[in-house]
Amino acid sequence: MSKGTLFDKVWDLHTVGTLPSGLTQLFIGLHLIHEVTSPQAFAMLRERGLKVLFPERTVATVDHIVPTENQARPFVDSLAEEMIQALENNCQENNITFYNIGSGSQGIVHVIAPELGLTQPGMTIACGDSHTSSHGAFGAIAFGIGTSQVRDVLASQTLALSKLKVRKIEVNGNLNPGVYAKDVILHIIRTLGVKGGVGYGYEFAGTTFEQMNMEERMTVCNMAIEGGARCGYVNPDRVTYDYLKGRDFAPKDADWNKAVAWWDSIKSDADAQYDDVVVFDAAEISPTVTWGITPGQGIGVNQSVPQPEELLEEDRFIAEEAYRYMDLYPGQPIKGTKIDVCFIGSCTNGRISDLREAAKIAKGRHVAEGIKAFVVPGSERVKQEAETEGLDKIFQEAGFEWREPGCSMCLAMNPDKLQGRQISASSSNRNFKGRQGSSSGRTLLMSPAMVATAAIKGEVSDVRELL
């Protein structure tokens, strides 16, 4: 078993006890909630006559169901309106801080917590959303949980969990131009598989991650879950501290120095023991595109859809399914695949640095005829910052739609949906069948800059040709 890693240290510090089942009862320092997985949890509390134990440790926002074109209340979708009302009422009844639309801080839950400084090194964080792993970028241990576990955290501020093994994933060297954090994590998942991380927490390390900014690290940790891992994290360093300093909930004055000293102490030891170590060379990573129906079915933009015999035997069945569903054939180049919709946003790639990179591609160019392309900022603060920098104008002049913050077409629990057999270039995190709102719609995952390139060209293209 691992020893001396950040994961081990944070786990031990938050262990309340060992349950008769052998599971660890783990204290959760920060609980994030939204409108989709919390209503049933609050209802279960009411049924049992229970109160929220530590309301000051729970923070709420609305993101999944909010429309990104017209956010006037009541929402046109009556179910969405019902869900946001339930969240408003539950937060008010339980004295929970809620960042609602128009507050100036509303947005995707995994975007707003870091930008508010709520997410900090050494914390345990839980949220009823699988991509809670994003917060691990700060050196936190963050878990996505189900509705019954949301209930448990509200009632007890603890979770019953099995301790994970720890795999160290090292990426070393400089990324080539046109290669982004999204390409790094897609490459890792492609190599290790969507089940490769089952039973593990991933520690992302190496010189490549050391050079990444916080938003890039969040992109990688966000998709650790797509690789089967329960969580992913990066050890905190000066990049982490510079990002956090001065944010709303970050420690202030003398407390800041104490916090940094403690954050330094929880880093993985130089002689830490890991259950597994995997090493990658950054120079070998190219702009990556998924061709199939799992995030592990990815290839370099200049590569072809793999032949069945090139795949592991256990991967061939899902590949055959993917060929049929995606209307792609083995040996077909992914470059040149026609696109209908281009979506830039999500908790994976809806932050300000993502929009800046996409805007570099869009500037002075125009979306191809017949392509629907839109940009959805990850939060009200990201939107404000982007508009201050004039990014909205760049996108609009290039023919992109500029939207209000929300999860949008990442999972389409809102009006932003694919229609029929449309195929999308998406900066989101999942390409499952029906993920973007149409039971027959198709999704190709790629970086925001690659999505912008696809929008300009009308087909999957190599961003390096436009840099």
C-alpha positions as CSV (number, residue, x, y, z in Angstrom):
1,M,0.0,0.0,0.0
2,S,1.0,3.6,-0.6
3,K,2.8,5.5,2.2
4,G,3.8,9.1,2.6
5,T,1.7,10.4,-0.3
6,L,-0.5,13.5,-0.1
7,F,-3.5,11.1,-0.4
8,D,-2.3,9.1,2.6
9,K,-1.8,12.2,4.7
10,V,-5.1,13.8,3.9
11,W,-6.9,10.5,4.3
12,D,-5.4,9.9,7.8
13,L,-6.0,13.5,8.9
14,H,-9.7,13.2,8.0
15,T,-10.4,9.7,9.3
16,V,-13.0,9.8,12.1
17,G,-12.9,6.0,12.6
18,T,-13.2,2.6,11.1
19,L,-16.7,1.2,10.7
20,P,-17.6,-2.4,11.5
21,S,-17.8,-3.0,7.7
22,G,-14.1,-2.1,7.5
23,L,-14.9,1.2,5.6
24,T,-13.3,4.4,6.8
25,Q,-15.6,7.1,8.1
26,L,-14.1,10.2,6.5
27,F,-14.8,13.7,7.5
28,I,-15.6,16.0,4.5
29,G,-14.3,19.5,4.8
30,L,-16.3,21.1,2.0
31,H,-19.6,19.9,0.5
32,L,-20.7,21.4,-2.8
33,I,-24.3,20.9,-4.0
34,H,-26.3,21.8,-7.1
35,E,-29.9,21.4,-8.2
36,V,-29.7,17.9,-9.7
37,T,-28.6,15.5,-7.0
38,S,-29.6,17.4,-3.8
39,P,-33.5,17.6,-3.8
40,Q,-33.9,13.9,-3.0
41,A,-31.1,14.1,-0.4
42,F,-32.9,17.0,1.4
43,A,-36.2,15.1,1.2
44,M,-34.6,12.1,2.8
45,L,-33.4,14.3,5.7
46,R,-36.9,15.6,6.2
47,E,-38.3,12.1,6.3
48,R,-35.9,11.2,9.1
49,G,-36.4,14.5,11.0
50,L,-32.7,15.4,10.5
51,K,-31.0,18.7,10.1
52,V,-28.0,19.7,8.1
53,L,-25.2,19.2,10.6
54,F,-22.7,21.9,9.4
55,P,-24.5,24.2,7.0
56,E,-21.4,26.4,6.9
57,R,-19.5,23.6,5.2
58,T,-22.0,23.3,2.3
59,V,-22.0,25.7,-0.6
60,A,-24.6,25.6,-3.5
61,T,-24.9,26.8,-7.0
62,V,-27.1,26.1,-10.0
63,D,-25.5,24.8,-13.2
64,H,-26.8,21.7,-14.9
65,I,-30.3,22.8,-15.9
66,V,-29.9,26.5,-16.4
67,P,-30.6,27.7,-20.0
68,T,-27.7,29.6,-21.5
69,E,-29.7,31.7,-23.9
70,N,-32.7,33.0,-21.9
71,Q,-32.3,32.8,-18.2
72,A,-35.5,34.8,-17.3
73,R,-37.5,33.3,-14.5
74,P,-39.6,31.2,-14.5
75,F,-37.6,29.0,-16.9
76,V,-39.5,27.8,-20.0
77,D,-38.8,24.2,-18.9
78,S,-41.1,23.7,-15.9
79,L,-39.0,20.8,-14.5
80,A,-35.9,23.0,-14.5
81,E,-37.9,25.7,-12.8
82,E,-39.1,23.2,-10.2
83,M,-35.5,22.0,-9.6
84,I,-34.1,25.5,-9.1
85,Q,-36.9,26.4,-6.7
86,A,-36.3,23.3,-4.7
87,L,-32.6,24.3,-4.3
88,E,-33.5,27.8,-3.4
89,N,-35.9,26.6,-0.7
90,N,-33.6,24.0,0.7
91,C,-30.7,26.4,1.0
92,Q,-32.9,29.0,2.6
93,E,-34.4,26.5,5.1
94,N,-31.0,25.2,6.1
95,N,-29.0,28.4,6.0
96,I,-26.7,27.2,3.2
97,T,-24.8,29.8,1.1
98,F,-26.3,29.7,-2.5
99,Y,-24.7,31.4,-5.5
100,N,-27.8,31.9,-7.7
101,I,-28.1,33.3,-11.1
102,G,-27.3,37.0,-11.0
103,S,-25.2,36.8,-7.8
104,G,-22.1,37.5,-9.8
105,S,-20.6,34.2,-8.7
106,Q,-23.0,31.6,-10.2
107,G,-21.6,29.0,-12.5
108,I,-20.5,25.4,-12.9
109,V,-19.9,24.1,-9.4
110,H,-16.3,22.9,-10.3
111,V,-15.5,26.3,-11.7
112,I,-16.8,28.6,-8.9
113,A,-15.4,26.8,-5.9
114,P,-11.8,27.2,-7.1
115,E,-12.3,30.8,-8.3
116,L,-13.9,31.7,-4.9
117,G,-10.9,30.2,-3.0
118,L,-13.2,27.6,-1.4
119,T,-11.1,24.8,-2.8
120,Q,-7.8,24.6,-0.9
121,P,-4.9,22.1,-0.4
122,G,-5.3,19.3,2.1
123,M,-9.1,19.4,2.1
124,T,-11.6,16.6,1.6
125,I,-14.3,17.7,-0.8
126,A,-17.5,16.0,-2.0
127,C,-20.2,16.8,-4.5
128,G,-23.0,14.9,-6.1
129,D,-21.2,15.1,-9.5
130,S,-18.6,12.8,-10.8
131,H,-16.2,15.5,-12.0
132,T,-15.6,16.7,-8.4
133,S,-12.1,15.2,-9.0
134,S,-11.4,18.6,-10.6
135,H,-10.6,20.1,-7.2
136,G,-7.7,17.7,-6.8
137,A,-5.6,20.1,-8.8
138,F,-5.1,22.0,-5.6
139,G,-3.9,19.1,-3.6
140,A,-7.3,18.2,-2.3
141,I,-8.9,14.8,-2.2
142,A,-12.2,15.3,-4.0
143,F,-14.9,12.7,-4.6
144,G,-18.0,12.6,-6.7
145,I,-20.8,11.0,-4.8
146,G,-24.4,9.8,-5.3
147,T,-27.6,11.2,-3.9
148,S,-27.7,8.9,-0.8
149,Q,-24.1,10.0,0.0
150,V,-25.2,13.6,-0.5
151,R,-27.7,12.9,2.3
152,D,-25.0,11.3,4.4
153,V,-22.7,14.3,4.2
154,L,-25.6,16.8,4.9
155,A,-26.6,14.8,7.9
156,S,-23.2,13.8,9.3
157,Q,-20.4,15.6,7.4
158,T,-18.8,12.2,6.8
159,L,-18.7,9.5,4.1
160,A,-18.1,5.8,4.5
161,L,-15.4,4.9,2.0
162,S,-12.8,2.3,1.2
163,K,-9.2,3.6,1.1
164,L,-7.8,3.7,-2.4
165,K,-4.5,2.6,-3.8
166,V,-2.4,5.5,-5.3
167,R,-0.9,5.5,-8.8
168,K,1.7,8.1,-9.6
169,I,1.3,9.3,-13.2
170,E,4.4,11.2,-14.3
171,V,4.5,13.3,-17.4
172,N,7.8,14.9,-18.2
173,G,9.0,17.4,-20.7
174,N,7.6,20.3,-22.7
175,L,4.3,20.0,-24.6
176,N,4.6,20.8,-28.3
177,P,2.7,23.8,-29.7
178,G,-1.0,23.0,-30.2
179,V,-0.9,20.4,-27.4
180,Y,-2.9,21.3,-24.3
181,A,-3.9,19.8,-20.9
182,K,-7.0,18.2,-22.5
183,D,-4.7,16.3,-24.9
184,V,-2.6,15.1,-22.0
185,I,-5.5,13.6,-20.1
186,L,-7.0,12.1,-23.2
187,H,-3.6,10.5,-24.0
188,I,-3.4,9.1,-20.5
189,I,-6.9,7.6,-20.6
190,R,-6.2,6.3,-24.1
191,T,-3.1,4.5,-22.9
192,L,-4.3,3.2,-19.4
193,G,-7.9,2.7,-20.4
194,V,-11.2,3.8,-19.0
195,K,-11.0,1.1,-16.3
196,G,-7.3,1.4,-15.7
197,G,-7.8,3.6,-12.6
198,V,-10.5,1.5,-10.9
199,G,-9.6,1.3,-7.2
200,Y,-7.0,4.1,-7.5
201,G,-6.5,7.7,-6.8
202,Y,-4.2,9.3,-9.4
203,E,-1.3,11.5,-8.4
204,F,-0.3,13.6,-11.4
205,A,3.4,14.6,-11.2
206,G,6.4,15.4,-13.3
207,T,7.8,18.5,-15.0
208,T,4.9,18.8,-17.4
209,F,2.4,19.3,-14.6
210,E,4.8,21.6,-12.7
211,Q,4.7,23.9,-15.7
212,M,0.9,23.9,-16.0
213,N,-1.2,26.7,-14.6
214,M,-4.0,25.8,-12.2
215,E,-6.7,25.8,-14.8
216,E,-4.7,23.3,-16.9
217,R,-4.2,21.1,-13.8
218,M,-8.0,21.3,-13.2
219,T,-8.7,20.0,-16.7
220,V,-6.5,17.0,-16.1
221,C,-7.9,16.2,-12.7
222,N,-11.4,16.7,-13.9
223,M,-11.1,13.8,-16.3
224,A,-9.3,11.4,-13.9
225,I,-12.8,10.0,-13.4
226,E,-13.0,9.1,-17.1
227,G,-9.9,7.0,-16.6
228,G,-11.7,5.0,-13.9
229,A,-9.9,6.7,-11.0
230,R,-11.9,7.8,-7.9
231,C,-10.0,11.0,-7.7
232,G,-6.9,12.7,-9.1
233,Y,-4.6,15.3,-7.6
234,V,-1.5,17.4,-8.1
235,N,0.7,18.3,-5.1
236,P,0.4,22.0,-4.2
237,D,3.2,24.4,-5.0
238,R,3.9,28.0,-5.7
239,V,1.6,28.0,-8.7
240,T,-1.2,26.8,-6.4
241,Y,-0.5,29.5,-3.8
242,D,-0.3,32.3,-6.3
243,Y,-3.7,31.3,-7.7
244,L,-5.3,31.2,-4.3
245,K,-3.8,34.3,-2.7
246,G,-6.4,37.1,-2.4
247,R,-9.4,35.1,-3.3
248,D,-12.6,35.5,-1.4
249,F,-12.2,32.5,1.0
250,A,-8.4,32.2,1.0
251,P,-6.6,32.7,4.3
252,K,-5.6,36.3,4.9
253,D,-2.7,38.1,6.5
254,A,-0.8,36.0,9.1
255,D,-3.1,33.1,8.5
256,W,-1.9,33.0,4.9
257,N,1.7,32.2,5.9
258,K,0.5,29.5,8.4
259,A,-1.7,28.0,5.7
260,V,1.2,27.9,3.1
261,A,3.5,26.2,5.6
262,W,0.8,23.6,6.4
263,W,0.1,23.1,2.7
264,D,3.8,22.5,2.0
265,S,3.8,19.9,4.8
266,I,1.2,17.7,3.2
267,K,2.9,17.2,-0.1
268,S,3.9,13.7,-1.0
269,D,7.2,12.9,0.6
270,A,10.3,12.6,-1.6
271,D,10.5,8.9,-0.7
272,A,6.8,8.3,-0.7
273,Q,5.7,4.8,-1.7
274,Y,3.2,4.2,-4.5
275,D,1.1,1.2,-5.5
276,D,2.0,1.9,-9.1
277,V,4.0,4.4,-11.2
278,V,3.5,5.2,-14.9
279,V,5.7,7.6,-16.9
280,F,4.9,9.5,-20.1
281,D,7.0,11.7,-22.3
282,A,5.2,15.0,-23.1
283,A,6.9,15.1,-26.5
284,E,5.0,12.0,-27.6
285,I,1.5,13.6,-27.1
286,S,-0.2,15.2,-30.0
287,P,-3.6,17.0,-30.4
288,T,-6.0,14.2,-29.6
289,V,-9.5,13.5,-30.7
290,T,-11.9,10.8,-29.6
291,W,-13.4,8.7,-32.4
292,G,-15.7,6.4,-30.4
293,I,-18.2,6.2,-27.5
294,T,-15.8,6.2,-24.6
295,P,-13.2,8.8,-23.6
296,G,-10.5,6.0,-24.0
297,Q,-11.2,5.7,-27.7
298,G,-8.9,8.6,-28.7
299,I,-6.3,9.0,-31.4
300,G,-3.9,11.8,-32.6
301,V,-5.6,14.2,-35.0
302,N,-3.4,12.9,-37.9
303,Q,-4.0,9.2,-37.1
304,S,-6.7,6.9,-38.3
305,V,-9.5,5.0,-36.6
306,P,-7.8,1.8,-35.3
307,Q,-8.3,-1.6,-36.9
308,P,-9.8,-4.2,-34.5
309,E,-6.6,-6.2,-34.6
310,E,-4.7,-3.2,-33.3
311,L,-6.7,-3.2,-30.1
312,L,-6.6,-5.4,-27.0
313,E,-9.0,-8.3,-27.3
314,E,-11.1,-6.9,-24.5
315,D,-11.5,-3.6,-26.3
316,R,-12.7,-5.0,-29.6
317,F,-16.4,-5.5,-28.7
318,I,-16.9,-1.8,-27.7
319,A,-14.9,-0.8,-30.8
320,E,-17.2,-2.7,-33.1
321,E,-20.1,-0.9,-31.4
322,A,-18.4,2.4,-31.8
323,Y,-17.7,1.9,-35.5
324,R,-21.4,1.3,-36.1
325,Y,-22.7,4.1,-33.8
326,M,-20.2,6.8,-35.1
327,D,-20.5,5.8,-38.8
328,L,-16.7,5.5,-38.9
329,Y,-14.7,2.6,-40.4
330,P,-11.4,1.1,-39.3
331,G,-8.5,2.8,-41.0
332,Q,-10.5,6.0,-41.7
333,P,-8.5,9.2,-41.0
334,I,-10.2,11.2,-38.2
335,K,-9.0,14.4,-39.8
336,G,-11.6,15.6,-42.3
337,T,-14.6,14.2,-40.4
338,K,-17.5,16.6,-41.0
339,I,-18.9,18.5,-38.0
340,D,-22.4,20.0,-37.4
341,V,-22.0,21.6,-33.9
342,C,-19.0,23.0,-32.0
343,F,-19.3,23.5,-28.3
344,I,-16.7,25.3,-26.1
345,G,-17.4,25.1,-22.4
346,S,-18.0,22.7,-19.5
347,C,-16.3,22.1,-16.1
348,T,-13.4,20.6,-18.1
349,N,-12.8,23.5,-20.4
350,G,-15.0,26.5,-19.6
351,R,-12.4,28.6,-17.8
352,I,-10.9,31.9,-18.9
353,S,-7.6,30.3,-20.1
354,D,-9.7,27.9,-22.3
355,L,-11.6,30.7,-23.8
356,R,-8.4,32.7,-24.5
357,E,-6.9,29.8,-26.4
358,A,-10.0,29.3,-28.5
359,A,-10.2,33.0,-29.2
360,K,-6.7,33.0,-30.6
361,I,-7.9,30.6,-33.2
362,A,-11.2,32.4,-33.9
363,K,-9.7,35.9,-34.2
364,G,-9.8,37.2,-37.7
365,R,-11.5,34.0,-39.0
366,H,-15.1,32.9,-39.4
367,V,-17.1,29.8,-38.6
368,A,-17.7,27.6,-41.7
369,E,-21.1,27.8,-43.4
370,G,-23.7,25.5,-41.8
371,I,-21.8,25.1,-38.5
372,K,-23.5,25.9,-35.2
373,A,-20.8,27.1,-32.9
374,F,-21.2,28.5,-29.4
375,V,-19.1,29.4,-26.4
376,V,-20.4,29.0,-22.8
377,P,-18.4,30.5,-20.0
378,G,-18.0,28.4,-16.9
379,S,-19.2,31.0,-14.5
380,E,-20.4,34.6,-14.2
381,R,-16.9,35.7,-13.2
382,V,-15.4,34.0,-16.2
383,K,-18.0,35.7,-18.5
384,Q,-17.2,39.1,-16.9
385,E,-13.5,38.6,-17.3
386,A,-13.8,37.4,-20.9
387,E,-16.0,40.4,-21.8
388,T,-13.6,42.8,-20.2
389,E,-10.8,41.3,-22.4
390,G,-13.1,41.5,-25.5
391,L,-13.1,37.8,-26.0
392,D,-16.9,37.8,-26.5
393,K,-16.5,40.2,-29.4
394,I,-13.8,38.1,-31.0
395,F,-16.1,35.0,-30.9
396,Q,-19.2,36.9,-32.1
397,E,-17.3,38.5,-35.0
398,A,-16.1,35.0,-36.0
399,G,-19.7,33.7,-36.0
400,F,-19.8,32.0,-32.6
401,E,-22.7,32.4,-30.3
402,W,-21.8,33.9,-26.9
403,R,-23.9,32.4,-24.1
404,E,-24.7,32.7,-20.3
405,P,-22.8,30.4,-17.8
406,G,-24.0,26.9,-17.3
407,C,-23.2,23.2,-18.0
408,S,-24.9,23.6,-21.4
409,M,-24.3,20.8,-24.0
410,C,-21.9,18.8,-21.8
411,L,-24.8,16.6,-20.7
412,A,-27.8,18.6,-22.2
413,M,-30.0,18.7,-19.1
414,N,-31.1,22.1,-20.6
415,P,-32.2,23.4,-24.0
416,D,-28.6,23.0,-25.5
417,K,-28.9,19.6,-27.3
418,L,-27.8,17.8,-30.4
419,Q,-30.5,17.1,-32.9
420,G,-30.8,13.6,-34.5
421,R,-27.5,12.3,-35.9
422,Q,-25.6,15.6,-35.6
423,I,-22.0,15.2,-34.8
424,S,-20.3,17.6,-32.4
425,A,-16.8,18.8,-31.7
426,S,-16.9,19.3,-27.9
427,S,-14.5,20.5,-25.3
428,S,-16.5,18.6,-22.6
429,N,-15.6,15.3,-20.9
430,R,-17.8,12.5,-22.1
431,N,-18.7,11.1,-25.5
432,F,-21.2,8.4,-24.4
433,K,-24.1,7.5,-26.6
434,G,-26.8,10.2,-26.2
435,R,-24.6,12.3,-23.8
436,Q,-25.3,15.6,-25.6
437,G,-29.1,15.3,-25.7
438,S,-29.9,13.2,-28.8
439,S,-30.2,9.4,-28.5
440,S,-28.3,9.1,-31.8
441,G,-26.1,12.2,-31.6
442,R,-22.3,11.8,-31.8
443,T,-19.6,13.5,-29.9
444,L,-15.9,14.0,-30.6
445,L,-13.9,15.2,-27.6
446,M,-11.0,17.6,-28.1
447,S,-9.4,20.7,-26.6
448,P,-11.1,24.1,-26.9
449,A,-8.5,25.3,-29.5
450,M,-9.2,22.2,-31.6
451,V,-13.0,22.8,-31.3
452,A,-12.5,26.3,-32.6
453,T,-10.4,25.0,-35.4
454,A,-13.1,22.5,-36.3
455,A,-15.7,25.3,-36.3
456,I,-13.5,27.4,-38.7
457,K,-12.8,24.4,-41.0
458,G,-16.2,22.7,-40.7
459,E,-14.4,19.4,-40.0
460,V,-11.9,17.8,-37.7
461,S,-8.7,19.7,-38.4
462,D,-5.2,20.1,-36.9
463,V,-5.0,23.2,-34.7
464,R,-1.3,23.5,-35.5
465,E,-2.2,24.5,-39.0
466,L,-3.8,27.7,-37.7
467,L,-1.3,28.6,-35.0
